[in-house]
């Protein structure tokens, strides 16, 4: 028997783990509350240890999770431990671990009793398969949708959904029957007391939503993001975002788009890729809004149909959005058009004036050409303004601009060309 020791990993990234109890086997062979005989140590985590026990009156195998003695002095850890038992038992879904009893040992340690499961957790299943067949991944994900939908309907958010907290067992003739474990950092909507402070980061980095990475308040859609990560990992064998440090992973969740599954594994269907990428949207309002929507689309994908998508307007699921084009002001366009027309008119008028000037002097020698008007200068204008009589200076002859011919002009008499010699 095994309850999935890795499945009961109740660690988080909010603080250091407590050390291992000095005598974790101290309860072996003892009988708790005159009915639970402790048979074996199954596993341990940051908050407590898990034992396999037998109910002496019913001869039924069960599991007991015992909070470490040193943690019982921490009110917040104790409150989370109680919250785990209360949250799981309040949901009452067949895909949620069943918790049947709660008590305190003689040394003050708190414990709760839960069903003992035989099977493996999802992380081991992924390691064995490397990449799961699409049909199997969809079957597991649909059961997760039902479990988490029941939790969300009860106002409970898991906040630490990861392969270690998903256990696969066999029930009747059903393989891969899913059980969701470890509600140790679950958030209860409208709960009587907040167990976390603003900005505190709780969860496992590879499976945390962007808003969870930022330390913001989260709602049930953070579990939708984590489900997308699980689906991605099941069909590709990789998590969407990985890095050498925890901060590197959190940063990628917040700012980097994941590589589409089909890029990693080409045989993944486009329909399933759309569902996965919709779950992994950065903004919560652009993801699926409920687990019921995801399960319905997974059923469509299983039947070979096109997924409908979330009941919201979202971006293209497998590609980053195209950059938004800035709208150009009509006033700016009108002004630009007027300026272009004015420039064209100026150039045309200048060309027309040059042609008229050339045509008026064609065929005339410098001696017969009309004298050029004197060019006024600012200095001359100032002098004229001070004088009472206007003095007229003899006209100064200037050179005529050469004619523009495609071929050179025939030779002409130098005396005519340059009368000053």
C-alpha positions as CSV (number, residue, x, y, z in Angstrom):
1,X,0.0,0.0,0.0
2,X,1.1,3.5,-0.6
3,X,-0.5,6.9,-0.2
4,X,2.0,8.4,-2.5
5,X,4.7,9.8,-0.3
6,X,5.6,12.3,-3.0
7,X,2.0,13.2,-3.3
8,X,1.9,14.4,0.2
9,X,4.8,16.8,-0.3
10,X,3.4,19.8,1.7
11,X,6.4,22.0,1.2
12,X,6.1,25.5,-0.2
13,X,8.4,28.4,-1.2
14,X,7.3,30.7,1.5
15,X,9.9,29.7,4.1
16,X,12.5,27.2,5.3
17,X,11.4,23.6,6.0
18,X,11.5,22.3,9.4
19,X,14.1,19.6,10.1
20,X,13.2,15.9,10.3
21,X,11.8,14.8,13.6
22,X,14.4,13.2,15.8
23,X,12.4,9.9,16.0
24,X,10.0,9.7,13.0
25,X,9.6,6.0,13.7
26,X,8.5,6.7,17.3
27,X,4.9,6.0,16.5
28,X,5.6,2.6,14.8
29,X,3.7,-0.1,16.6
30,X,1.7,2.2,18.7
31,X,-2.1,2.5,18.6
32,X,-3.5,6.0,18.3
33,X,-6.8,6.7,20.0
34,X,-7.3,3.0,20.7
35,X,-8.2,2.3,17.1
36,X,-5.4,3.3,14.7
37,X,-2.4,0.9,14.8
38,X,0.7,2.5,13.1
39,X,2.2,0.0,10.7
40,X,4.8,1.9,8.6
41,X,6.2,5.3,7.7
42,X,5.2,6.2,4.2
43,X,6.7,9.6,3.7
44,X,7.4,13.0,5.1
45,X,7.3,16.6,4.1
46,X,8.0,20.1,5.5
47,X,4.9,20.1,7.8
48,X,4.4,16.5,8.8
49,X,4.9,12.8,8.4
50,X,2.5,10.2,6.8
51,X,2.0,6.8,8.3
52,X,0.2,3.7,7.1
53,X,-2.2,2.5,9.8
54,X,-4.9,-0.1,10.3
55,X,-8.2,0.6,11.9
56,X,-8.3,-2.1,14.5
57,X,-12.1,-2.3,14.7
58,X,-12.7,-2.4,11.0
59,X,-9.5,-4.0,9.9
60,X,-9.3,-1.3,7.2
61,X,-6.0,0.2,5.9
62,X,-5.8,4.0,6.3
63,X,-3.2,6.7,6.3
64,X,-2.5,9.3,9.0
65,X,-0.7,12.6,8.5
66,X,0.9,13.9,11.7
67,X,2.0,17.5,12.1
68,X,5.6,17.7,13.3
69,X,5.8,18.4,17.0
70,X,7.9,21.5,16.5
71,X,5.3,22.9,14.0
72,X,2.5,22.7,16.5
73,X,3.9,25.8,18.2
74,X,3.5,27.9,15.0
75,X,-0.1,29.1,14.9
76,X,0.0,29.7,11.2
77,X,1.3,26.3,10.4
78,X,-1.2,24.7,12.7
79,X,-4.0,26.7,11.0
80,X,-2.9,25.5,7.6
81,X,-2.8,21.9,8.7
82,X,-6.3,22.2,10.0
83,X,-7.3,24.0,6.9
84,X,-6.1,21.1,4.8
85,X,-8.3,18.7,6.7
86,X,-11.3,21.0,6.6
87,X,-11.0,21.9,2.9
88,X,-10.6,18.3,1.7
89,X,-13.5,17.0,3.8
90,X,-15.8,19.9,2.8
91,X,-15.5,19.2,-0.9
92,X,-16.9,15.7,-0.8
93,X,-15.8,14.7,-4.3
94,X,-14.6,11.2,-5.3
95,X,-11.5,12.7,-6.9
96,X,-10.5,14.5,-3.7
97,X,-8.6,12.6,-1.0
98,X,-11.1,11.5,1.7
99,X,-10.3,12.7,5.2
100,X,-12.4,10.9,7.9
101,X,-11.0,11.9,11.3
102,X,-9.0,14.6,13.1
103,X,-7.3,14.5,16.5
104,X,-4.4,15.3,18.9
105,X,-1.7,12.9,20.1
106,X,-0.6,12.7,23.8
107,X,2.5,14.9,23.0
108,X,0.3,17.6,21.5
109,X,1.0,16.7,17.8
110,X,-2.1,17.1,15.6
111,X,-3.1,14.5,13.1
112,X,-5.8,13.6,10.6
113,X,-6.9,10.3,9.1
114,X,-7.4,9.8,5.4
115,X,-7.8,7.0,2.9
116,X,-4.8,5.0,2.0
117,X,-4.2,4.8,-1.8
118,X,-2.4,2.3,-3.9
119,X,-0.7,3.5,-7.1
120,X,1.7,6.2,-8.2
121,X,1.7,9.9,-8.3
122,X,1.6,11.8,-11.6
123,X,5.2,12.8,-11.5
124,X,6.3,9.2,-11.5
125,X,3.8,8.4,-14.3
126,X,5.3,11.2,-16.4
127,X,8.8,10.0,-15.6
128,X,7.9,6.4,-16.7
129,X,6.0,7.5,-19.9
130,X,8.3,10.5,-20.7
131,X,5.5,11.7,-23.0
132,X,2.0,10.5,-22.3
133,X,-0.4,9.6,-25.2
134,X,-2.8,12.3,-25.8
135,X,-5.8,10.2,-24.9
136,X,-4.4,9.3,-21.5
137,X,-3.5,12.9,-20.8
138,X,-7.0,14.0,-21.6
139,X,-8.5,11.3,-19.4
140,X,-6.4,12.4,-16.4
141,X,-7.1,16.1,-17.1
142,X,-10.8,15.7,-17.3
143,X,-10.9,14.0,-13.8
144,X,-8.8,16.9,-12.5
145,X,-11.3,19.3,-13.9
146,X,-14.1,17.6,-12.0
147,X,-12.2,17.5,-8.8
148,X,-11.2,21.2,-9.0
149,X,-14.6,22.3,-10.2
150,X,-16.1,20.7,-7.0
151,X,-13.5,22.5,-4.9
152,X,-14.1,25.9,-6.7
153,X,-17.9,25.4,-6.3
154,X,-17.3,25.0,-2.6
155,X,-15.2,28.2,-2.5
156,X,-11.9,26.5,-2.1
157,X,-8.8,27.2,-4.3
158,X,-6.0,24.6,-4.2
159,X,-3.1,27.0,-5.1
160,X,-0.5,24.2,-5.2
161,X,-1.6,21.9,-8.0
162,X,1.4,19.9,-9.2
163,X,2.2,16.3,-10.3
164,X,3.2,15.3,-6.8
165,X,-0.3,16.3,-5.5
166,X,-2.1,14.2,-8.2
167,X,-2.3,10.5,-7.4
168,X,-3.2,7.8,-9.9
169,X,-4.8,4.7,-8.5
170,X,-7.1,1.9,-9.7
171,X,-10.8,1.8,-8.8
172,X,-12.9,-1.1,-10.0
173,X,-12.1,-1.4,-13.7
174,X,-10.8,2.2,-14.1
175,X,-7.2,2.8,-14.6
176,X,-5.6,6.2,-13.7
177,X,-8.4,7.1,-11.3
178,X,-7.3,10.5,-10.1
179,X,-7.1,11.7,-6.5
180,X,-6.1,15.3,-5.7
181,X,-4.0,15.6,-2.5
182,X,-2.6,18.2,-0.2
183,X,-4.8,21.3,0.3
184,X,-2.3,22.6,2.8
185,X,-2.1,26.1,1.3
186,X,-5.6,26.1,-0.1
187,X,-7.4,29.4,0.0
188,X,-11.0,29.5,1.2
189,X,-13.1,32.3,-0.3
190,X,-14.6,34.6,2.3
191,X,-12.8,32.6,5.0
192,X,-12.9,33.9,8.6
193,X,-9.1,34.6,8.6
194,X,-6.4,35.2,6.1
195,X,-3.5,32.9,6.4
196,X,-1.2,34.7,4.1
197,X,0.1,38.3,3.9
198,X,0.0,40.5,0.9
199,X,2.9,39.9,-1.4
200,X,3.7,36.4,0.1
201,X,4.5,33.8,-2.6
202,X,3.1,30.4,-1.9
203,X,3.2,27.4,-4.3
204,X,5.7,25.4,-6.4
205,X,7.5,27.7,-8.9
206,X,7.1,25.6,-12.1
207,X,3.3,25.4,-11.6
208,X,2.5,28.9,-10.4
209,X,0.4,31.4,-12.3
210,X,1.8,34.9,-13.2
211,X,-0.4,36.6,-10.6
212,X,0.7,34.0,-8.0
213,X,4.4,34.7,-8.9
214,X,3.8,38.4,-8.3
215,X,2.3,37.8,-4.9
216,X,-1.1,39.2,-5.9
217,X,-4.4,38.0,-4.6
218,X,-5.4,34.9,-6.6
219,X,-8.7,33.3,-7.4
220,X,-9.8,30.0,-8.9
221,X,-8.2,30.8,-12.2
222,X,-4.7,30.2,-10.7
223,X,-5.7,26.5,-10.6
224,X,-6.7,26.7,-14.3
225,X,-3.2,27.9,-15.1
226,X,-1.6,25.1,-13.1
227,X,-3.8,22.6,-14.9
228,X,-2.5,24.0,-18.2
229,X,1.0,23.4,-17.0
230,X,0.2,19.8,-16.0
231,X,-1.4,19.1,-19.5
232,X,1.7,20.7,-21.2
233,X,4.0,18.5,-19.1
234,X,2.0,15.3,-19.7
235,X,2.1,15.6,-23.5
236,X,5.6,17.0,-24.0
237,X,7.6,15.7,-21.0
238,X,8.6,19.3,-20.2
239,X,7.3,22.1,-18.1
240,X,6.5,25.3,-20.0
241,X,9.0,27.4,-18.2
242,X,12.3,26.3,-16.6
243,X,15.4,28.1,-15.3
244,X,18.3,27.6,-13.0
245,X,16.8,29.7,-10.2
246,X,13.4,30.2,-8.6
247,X,13.4,33.9,-9.6
248,X,14.2,32.9,-13.2
249,X,11.2,30.6,-13.3
250,X,8.9,33.1,-11.8
251,X,10.1,35.8,-14.2
252,X,9.4,33.6,-17.2
253,X,5.9,32.8,-16.0
254,X,5.2,36.5,-15.8
255,X,6.8,37.8,-19.0
256,X,7.7,35.0,-21.5
257,X,5.3,33.1,-23.7
258,X,5.8,29.3,-23.5
259,X,7.0,27.3,-26.5
260,X,3.8,25.8,-28.2
261,X,3.5,22.1,-27.5
262,X,3.5,21.2,-31.2
263,X,7.0,22.8,-31.5
264,X,8.3,20.3,-28.9
265,X,6.2,17.4,-30.0
266,X,4.8,17.7,-33.6
267,X,2.2,15.0,-33.2
268,X,0.3,16.9,-30.5
269,X,-3.1,17.9,-32.1
270,X,-3.8,21.5,-32.8
271,X,-7.0,21.2,-30.8
272,X,-5.3,20.1,-27.6
273,X,-2.6,22.7,-28.1
274,X,-5.3,25.4,-28.2
275,X,-6.8,24.2,-24.9
276,X,-3.4,24.1,-23.3
277,X,-2.3,27.5,-24.5
278,X,-5.7,29.0,-23.5
279,X,-5.1,27.8,-19.9
280,X,-1.6,29.4,-20.0
281,X,-2.7,32.9,-20.8
282,X,-0.8,35.5,-18.8
283,X,-3.9,37.4,-17.9
284,X,-6.5,35.5,-15.8
285,X,-9.4,37.1,-17.7
286,X,-8.1,35.6,-21.0
287,X,-7.9,32.0,-19.8
288,X,-10.8,29.6,-19.4
289,X,-13.0,31.0,-16.6
290,X,-14.2,27.7,-15.1
291,X,-13.1,24.1,-14.9
292,X,-16.4,23.1,-16.5
293,X,-15.4,25.0,-19.7
294,X,-12.1,23.1,-19.9
295,X,-13.7,19.7,-19.4
296,X,-16.2,20.4,-22.1
297,X,-13.5,21.4,-24.6
298,X,-11.4,18.4,-23.6
299,X,-14.4,16.2,-24.4
300,X,-14.7,17.9,-27.8
301,X,-11.0,17.3,-28.5
302,X,-11.3,13.6,-27.5
303,X,-14.2,13.3,-29.9
304,X,-12.2,14.9,-32.7
305,X,-14.0,18.2,-32.7
306,X,-12.8,21.8,-32.5
307,X,-12.7,23.3,-29.0
308,X,-15.1,26.2,-28.4
309,X,-12.7,28.1,-26.2
310,X,-13.3,30.2,-23.1
311,X,-16.4,32.3,-22.7
312,X,-14.4,35.5,-23.2
313,X,-12.5,37.3,-25.9
314,X,-8.9,36.1,-25.9
315,X,-5.7,36.5,-28.0
316,X,-4.4,33.9,-30.5
317,X,-3.5,30.9,-28.3
318,X,-0.3,29.8,-29.9
319,X,1.3,33.0,-31.0
320,X,2.1,36.4,-29.3
321,X,-0.3,39.1,-30.2
322,X,0.5,41.3,-33.2
323,X,1.8,44.8,-32.2
324,X,-1.1,47.3,-32.1
325,X,-1.0,50.0,-34.8
326,X,-1.4,53.6,-33.6
327,X,-4.2,55.4,-35.3
328,X,-3.1,58.4,-37.3
329,X,-5.0,61.7,-36.6
330,X,-7.1,62.9,-39.5
331,X,-5.8,66.5,-38.8
332,X,-2.3,65.2,-39.2
333,X,-3.1,63.6,-42.5
334,X,-4.8,66.7,-43.8
335,X,-1.9,68.9,-42.9
336,X,0.5,66.5,-44.5
337,X,-1.5,66.5,-47.7
338,X,-1.6,70.3,-47.8
339,X,2.2,70.5,-47.3
340,X,2.8,68.0,-50.1
341,X,0.6,70.0,-52.5
342,X,2.3,73.2,-51.6
343,X,5.7,71.7,-52.2
344,X,4.6,70.3,-55.6
345,X,3.1,73.7,-56.5
346,X,6.3,75.6,-55.5
347,X,8.5,73.2,-57.6
348,X,6.2,73.5,-60.6
349,X,6.1,77.3,-60.4
350,X,9.9,77.5,-60.1
351,X,10.4,75.2,-63.2
352,X,7.8,77.3,-65.1
353,X,9.6,80.6,-64.2
354,X,13.0,79.2,-65.3
355,X,11.6,78.1,-68.7
356,X,10.1,81.6,-69.2
357,X,13.4,83.3,-68.3
358,X,15.3,81.2,-70.7
359,X,12.9,81.7,-73.6
360,X,12.9,85.5,-73.2
361,X,16.7,85.7,-73.6
362,X,17.2,83.0,-76.3
363,X,18.8,84.5,-79.5
364,X,19.9,87.7,-77.9
365,X,23.5,88.8,-77.6
366,X,24.8,90.3,-74.4
367,X,24.9,93.7,-76.1
368,X,21.2,93.7,-76.9
369,X,19.9,91.9,-73.9
370,X,17.8,94.0,-71.5
371,X,19.9,95.4,-68.6
372,X,19.5,93.6,-65.4
373,X,18.0,95.4,-62.5
374,X,20.3,96.2,-59.6
375,X,20.1,93.8,-56.7
376,X,19.2,95.6,-53.5
377,X,21.1,94.7,-50.4
378,X,20.3,95.4,-46.7
379,X,23.1,97.9,-46.5
380,X,21.9,99.8,-49.7
381,X,18.4,99.8,-48.4
382,X,19.5,101.3,-45.1
383,X,21.5,104.0,-46.9
384,X,18.6,104.9,-49.2
385,X,16.2,105.2,-46.3
386,X,18.5,107.9,-44.8
387,X,18.8,110.0,-48.0
388,X,16.1,112.4,-49.2
389,X,16.9,111.9,-52.9
390,X,17.2,108.5,-54.5
391,X,20.4,108.1,-56.4
392,X,20.3,105.9,-59.5
393,X,23.3,103.9,-60.3
394,X,24.1,102.8,-63.8
395,X,22.9,99.3,-64.5
396,X,25.5,96.6,-63.9
397,X,25.7,94.0,-66.6
398,X,25.7,90.4,-65.5
399,X,26.4,87.2,-67.3
400,X,23.5,85.4,-68.8
401,X,23.0,81.8,-67.7
402,X,24.1,79.4,-70.4
403,X,21.4,77.8,-72.4
404,X,20.5,74.3,-71.7
405,X,21.1,72.2,-74.7
406,X,21.4,68.4,-75.0
407,X,24.3,69.0,-77.5
408,X,27.1,71.6,-77.2
409,X,26.6,75.0,-78.9
410,X,28.5,75.8,-82.1
411,X,31.6,77.9,-81.7
412,X,31.0,81.6,-81.6
413,X,33.1,84.8,-81.8
414,X,35.0,85.3,-78.6
415,X,34.4,89.0,-78.8
416,X,30.7,88.5,-78.6
417,X,30.9,86.0,-75.9
418,X,33.1,88.1,-73.7
419,X,32.8,91.8,-74.5
420,X,34.9,92.9,-71.5
421,X,38.1,91.7,-73.2
